[in-house]
Amino acid sequence: MRIGLDVMGGDFAPKATVVGAILAQNELPAEDKIVLFGDESQIKALLQENNASADLFEIIHTSEVIDMHDKPIKALASKKDSSLSVGFEYLKQGKIDSLASAGSTGAMLAGAMFSVGVMEGVIRPCLASFIPKDKGGITVLVDVGVNPDAKPEVLCQFGLLGSNYAKCALGIADPKVGLINIGEEDEKGNLQSQAAHQLMKKEKSYNFVGNVEPIEIFKSNVDVIVCDGFVGNLLLKHTEAFARTFVKRGLVDDYVKRFNYEIYGGLPLLGANAVVVIGHGISNEKAIKSMILQSKTIYNSHITEKLQQALIKN
């Protein structure tokens, strides 16, 4: 497998990304190659600094960087030699099997949509995250950032994408899908939630179990929770903040440790026509390593092909 990595993406790039790539390469089989997109001189200097041979990697030199303040679509169009633009071109041409970045989420979404494209029938791709359940296992939370203003029909489709991801990647035979809301009753919530609930209630392609209140997200009642990217991102960051607070106060057990974002590293963009993995902007070298290894896990699960098949059947 050829795993693409945007070396210039993230708050601590390129040092964290290069060191993370070294850590990941140590755990990958010899036939797998990490392809590094970024400034070649900086990459080689960091590899030498960390006593790693450049021969272990393939380095694709790029001269530009898309940062968090750039407008995604404009930046991809104007910065043709950026690490992300070149990375997506390689992904489109099949020169790499996946692309991962801890850089701009908006640029990753735009790059996916305008290079490899989205699956037939997908209205908007979504970003899936993982919430540890208190009795073991995880809940898939979709969307957590790329669609802050999702329409009801888009939320309904997130249920399909999240359900099939839970089946294919987590091995859950019949995932229970819930819609995040301020109450369990059908009529609760804003107009968006009410309309989405009615659509999901009629949907036959997955097991919709109704509204789910935020206090339920850590329990085992559902396997997939649907929300728009604005709400999902707030939920995700809120849980991360609580977990960090517990750690700082010394209130740590095996369950609290499972909230450490470094474990998962990156999150899959469901609905894209290729494996696109988005990492946390604050990713350190451990998180980058996990993001790279997660890319391989997602690729080996054949989730892209399985989601395409599910959408055709739907």
Secondary structure, DSSP 4 states (H G I P E B T S, - for coil): -EEEEETT-STTTTHHHHHHHHHHHTTS-TT-EEEEEE-HHHHHHHHHHTT--GGGEEEEE--B---TTS-HHHHHHH-TTBHHHHHHHHHHTTSSSEEEESS-HHHHHHHIIIII-B-TT-SS-EEEEEEE-TTSSEEEEE-SSS-TT--HHHHHHHHHHHHHHHHHHH--SS-EEEEE-SSSSTT-S-HHHHHHHHHHHH--SSEEEEEE-GGGTTSSS-SEEE--HHHHHHHHHHHHHHHHHHHHTT---HHHHTT-HHHH-EEEEETBSSEEEEE-TT--HHHHHHHHHHHHHHHHTTHHHHHHHHHHH-
